[in-house]
Amino acid sequence: MTIPAFGLGTFRLQDDVVIHSVKTALELGYRTIDTAQIYENEAAVGQAIAESGIERSELFVTTKIWVENLSAEKLIPSLKDSLFKLRTDYVDLTLIHWPSPGAAVSVKESMQALMAAKEAGLTRQIGISNFPIALMKEAIEAVGVENIATNQIELHPYLQNEQVVEFAQEQGIHITSYMTLAYGEALKDEVIKAIAQKHQATPAQVVLAWAMQLGYAVIPSSTKRENLAGNLHAQDLTLDREDMDKIHALDRAQRMVSPEGLAPSWD
């Protein structure tokens, strides 16, 4: 299995808002949906999927294990609870959402518990999120690099995370970019707006196309039908070398997600 290049994120969307977003996206042709235990929207996502009438086999659903559930005794029960909420027998991908703060639970313990969940058929693939290089090495040692489908990290024009990307790609670990539009900041960038004008595209399409051309998966979220539709068409946009170089030059190591007490030691 591989990670789809394009999907729908659901961070910060709850209740009727997330139901509407997921249903609209599925109507438009999205088939990949990313959620997490801590988003507290798995049940609403499950409802939206059920009401869409789309066959489960056509969908790629990702969830993420919250830090309180990373121990060997809690991980599988918590994932089963996620499956109940999502109204499915399995998810396609399960990630460790954040490394255990202060290494309260070792990477080895949580990755091996995740591997057991995969072997039990609860998840088709497993992976990690917000893992710097040192912890990626621990994850590889725990379950083997062939069992780590992706590392989902903050990655956008202003934080291109090249050290982590380079290490992951050397190991054969796929990268999923979250916060690809930099909380919307990238959409106001004059360089990106100029590239968008050149291609008769939206700034969002330019940024998403840039990330996908670098080989990353993207999971942008939106509550507006026009934006959901527009984002989908980023897959049809091809940027040239000059465009890619201009966006590469925007990197300023601007990290937007680094929660105190949760963030690991970043590279």
C-alpha positions in Angstrom: 0.0 0.0 0.0 1.0 3.6 -0.5 -0.1 6.9 1.0 -2.5 8.9 -1.3 -0.9 12.2 -2.4 -4.0 14.2 -1.6 -6.6 14.1 1.1 -8.8 16.0 3.5 -7.7 17.2 6.9 -10.2 17.7 9.7 -8.1 19.5 12.4 -10.1 22.0 14.4 -13.4 20.9 12.7 -16.1 19.4 14.9 -19.8 18.4 15.0 -21.9 19.7 12.1 -19.0 21.7 10.7 -16.8 18.6 10.1 -19.8 16.5 8.9 -20.5 19.1 6.3 -16.9 19.4 5.3 -16.4 15.6 4.9 -19.7 15.1 3.1 -19.0 17.9 0.7 -15.4 16.6 0.1 -16.7 13.1 -0.6 -19.3 14.5 -3.1 -16.5 16.3 -4.9 -14.4 13.2 -5.2 -12.1 13.2 -2.2 -11.4 9.7 -0.9 -8.7 10.2 1.8 -9.7 11.6 5.2 -7.3 12.4 8.1 -8.6 12.6 11.7 -7.2 12.0 15.2 -8.3 11.0 18.6 -7.5 14.5 20.1 -9.6 16.2 17.4 -12.7 14.8 19.1 -14.4 14.5 15.7 -14.0 10.8 14.9 -17.7 10.0 15.6 -18.8 13.0 13.3 -16.3 11.9 10.6 -17.7 8.3 10.9 -21.3 9.7 10.6 -20.4 11.7 7.5 -18.8 8.7 5.8 -21.7 6.4 6.7 -24.2 9.0 5.3 -22.2 9.5 2.1 -23.0 6.0 0.9 -19.5 5.5 -0.4 -18.1 2.0 0.0 -15.5 1.7 2.8 -13.1 0.0 0.4 -13.0 3.2 -1.7 -11.8 5.3 1.2 -8.4 5.8 2.9 -8.9 6.8 6.5 -6.2 7.9 8.9 -6.4 8.4 12.6 -3.7 9.2 15.2 -3.1 7.9 18.7 -3.0 10.6 21.4 -0.2 10.7 23.9 -2.3 9.5 26.8 -2.9 6.2 24.9 0.7 5.4 23.8 1.3 2.7 26.4 1.1 -1.0 25.4 -2.0 -1.5 27.5 -3.9 1.5 26.3 -3.0 1.8 22.6 -5.1 -1.0 21.1 -8.2 -0.4 23.3 -8.0 3.3 22.3 -7.7 2.4 18.6 -10.7 0.0 18.9 -12.7 3.0 20.4 -11.6 5.1 17.4 -12.9 2.4 15.1 -16.2 2.3 16.9 -16.6 6.0 16.5 -15.5 5.9 12.9 -18.0 3.0 12.3 -15.4 0.9 10.6 -13.6 -2.4 11.3 -10.2 -1.0 10.4 -8.4 2.2 9.4 -6.0 2.4 6.6 -3.3 4.3 8.5 -2.7 4.9 12.2 0.0 7.3 13.4 1.6 8.1 16.8 0.3 11.7 16.9 3.2 13.1 19.0 6.1 11.4 20.7 5.4 10.7 24.4 6.3 13.9 26.3 9.4 13.4 28.3 9.6 9.8 26.9 7.1 8.7 29.6 6.3 5.9 27.2 9.2 4.7 25.0 9.1 5.0 21.2 9.8 1.2 21.2 6.7 0.4 23.4 4.3 2.5 21.4 5.6 1.5 18.0 5.5 -2.2 19.0 1.9 -1.8 20.3 1.0 -0.1 17.0 2.6 -3.0 15.1 0.5 -5.4 17.2 -2.6 -3.4 16.1 -1.5 -3.8 12.5 -1.0 -7.6 12.9 -4.5 -7.8 14.5 -6.0 -6.2 11.4 -7.1 -3.0 13.1 -5.0 -0.8 10.8 -3.6 -1.5 7.4 -0.5 0.6 7.8 1.3 2.4 10.7 3.4 5.5 11.0 4.5 8.5 13.0 3.9 12.2 13.3 6.0 15.1 14.6 9.0 12.8 14.9 12.5 14.4 14.6 15.4 12.4 13.3 16.5 10.9 16.7 13.0 9.6 17.4 12.6 8.4 13.8 15.7 6.3 14.4 14.1 4.8 17.5 10.9 4.0 15.6 12.9 2.3 12.8 14.8 0.2 15.4 11.5 -0.7 17.1 9.6 -2.1 14.1 11.8 -1.8 11.0 11.7 0.9 8.4 9.5 -1.2 6.1 6.7 -0.9 8.7 6.7 3.0 8.9 4.4 4.3 6.1 4.9 8.0 6.7 6.1 10.8 9.1 3.4 13.5 9.1 5.1 16.8 9.9 4.5 20.5 9.8 5.8 21.5 6.4 5.0 24.6 4.3 6.9 27.2 2.3 8.1 28.9 5.5 9.2 25.7 7.2 10.6 23.2 4.7 12.0 20.9 7.3 14.8 19.8 5.0 16.9 17.8 7.5 13.9 15.7 8.6 12.8 15.2 5.0 16.2 14.2 3.8 16.7 11.6 6.6 13.2 10.2 6.0 13.6 10.0 2.3 17.0 8.3 2.7 15.3 5.7 4.8 12.4 5.3 2.4 9.9 6.9 4.8 7.2 8.9 3.0 6.5 12.5 4.2 3.0 13.8 4.8 2.8 17.6 5.1 0.4 19.2 7.5 -0.2 22.9 7.8 0.9 23.1 4.1 -0.8 26.5 3.7 0.8 27.9 6.8 -2.5 28.8 8.5 -3.3 30.7 5.3 -0.2 32.9 5.6 1.2 31.4 2.4 -1.9 32.4 0.5 -1.1 36.1 1.0 2.5 35.8 0.0 3.4 38.0 -3.0 5.7 35.4 -4.5 3.0 32.7 -4.4 0.4 35.1 -5.7 2.5 35.9 -8.7 3.1 32.2 -9.5 -0.7 31.7 -9.1 -1.4 34.5 -11.6 1.1 33.1 -14.0 -0.7 29.7 -14.0 -4.2 31.1 -13.7 -4.4 29.1 -10.4 -5.2 29.9 -6.8 -2.4 30.5 -4.3 -3.6 27.4 -2.4 -3.3 25.3 -5.6 0.2 26.6 -6.1 1.3 25.7 -2.5 -0.3 22.3 -2.6 1.1 21.5 -6.0 4.6 22.5 -4.8 4.4 20.1 -1.9 3.1 17.2 -4.1 5.7 17.8 -6.7 8.3 17.3 -4.0 6.7 14.0 -3.3 4.8 14.8 -0.1 1.2 14.0 0.7 -1.0 16.9 1.6 -4.2 17.0 3.7 -5.6 20.6 3.5 -8.9 21.3 5.3 -11.7 23.6 4.4 -15.3 24.2 5.2 -16.2 25.9 1.9 -17.2 24.0 -1.1 -15.4 26.3 -3.5 -12.1 25.9 -1.6 -12.5 22.1 -1.3 -13.1 21.9 -5.0 -10.2 24.3 -5.8 -7.8 22.5 -3.6 -8.6 19.2 -5.4 -7.5 20.7 -8.7 -4.0 21.3 -7.3 -3.4 17.8 -8.5 -3.7 19.1 -12.1 -1.2 21.9 -11.7 2.4 21.5 -12.7 4.9 24.1 -11.6 8.2 24.7 -13.5 11.7 24.8 -12.1 11.7 28.6 -11.6 8.4 28.4 -9.6 9.8 25.6 -7.4 13.0 27.6 -6.8 11.1 30.7 -5.8 9.0 28.8 -3.3 12.1 27.1 -2.0 13.7 30.5 -1.3 10.8 31.4 1.1 12.0 29.0 3.8 12.6 30.9 7.0 12.4 28.0 9.6 9.1 29.5 10.8 7.5 26.8 13.0 3.8 27.4 13.7 3.0 24.3 15.8 5.2 23.6 18.8 3.0 23.1 21.9 4.8 23.6 25.1 5.2 20.3 27.0 4.4 18.3 23.9 6.9 19.3 21.2 10.0 17.1 21.0 13.5 18.5 20.5 13.2 19.7 16.8 16.0 19.3 14.2 
